[in-house]
Amino acid sequence: MDEQVVPESETLDLTKPAYEFKPNEQHDWRQQGPYCVCKSCELQHAVYVGMGKILVGLDDKGKPIFKPR
């Protein structure tokens, strides 16, 4: 049996992304280990803050407030 194998190929236009992440204006920050994590946006995102800081709250604009350990 003669079967032809056709290699798969796909052309992607990376100048037009299929999805664009648009974060909320206000973030609900929580500390998880060395990361400050936002779980209120459509995609969970985080910032590394290290083990030397503790999240103690948020200011009136929703920005995280840290204190040294």
C-alpha positions in Angstrom: 0.0 0.0 0.0 1.4 3.3 -1.1 0.5 6.0 1.4 1.8 9.5 1.1 2.9 11.2 4.3 2.2 14.9 4.1 4.1 16.9 6.8 1.8 19.1 8.9 2.4 22.8 8.5 0.7 25.9 9.9 1.4 29.5 9.2 0.9 31.8 12.2 0.6 35.6 12.0 2.1 36.6 15.3 1.4 40.3 14.7 -2.3 39.5 15.4 -2.6 37.6 18.6 -5.7 35.3 19.1 -6.0 36.5 22.7 -5.1 39.7 24.5 -4.8 39.9 28.3 -6.5 43.0 29.7 -6.1 43.2 33.5 -8.7 44.7 35.8 -8.1 48.3 37.1 -8.2 47.0 40.7 -6.3 43.9 41.7 -7.1 41.6 44.6 -3.5 40.9 45.8 -2.7 38.0 48.1 0.8 36.7 49.1 1.6 33.1 48.3 5.2 32.4 49.5 7.6 34.7 47.7 4.9 35.9 45.2 2.3 38.6 45.3 -0.6 37.0 43.3 -3.7 38.6 41.8 -6.6 36.2 41.4 -9.3 38.8 40.6 -8.3 39.1 36.9 -9.3 36.8 34.1 -5.8 35.3 34.2 -4.0 34.8 37.5 -0.7 36.8 37.5 2.0 37.4 40.0 5.0 39.4 40.9 8.1 37.9 42.8 8.7 39.9 46.0 11.0 37.5 47.8 10.9 35.9 51.2 12.0 39.1 53.0 8.7 40.9 52.7 5.2 40.3 54.1 2.0 41.7 52.5 0.2 43.6 55.3 -2.6 45.2 53.2 -3.6 47.4 50.3 -3.6 51.2 50.1 -6.6 53.2 48.9 -5.6 52.7 45.3 -5.4 48.9 45.7 -1.6 48.8 45.6 0.1 46.3 48.0 1.7 47.4 51.2 4.7 45.4 52.5 6.7 45.3 55.6 10.1 43.6 56.1 10.1 40.2 57.8 
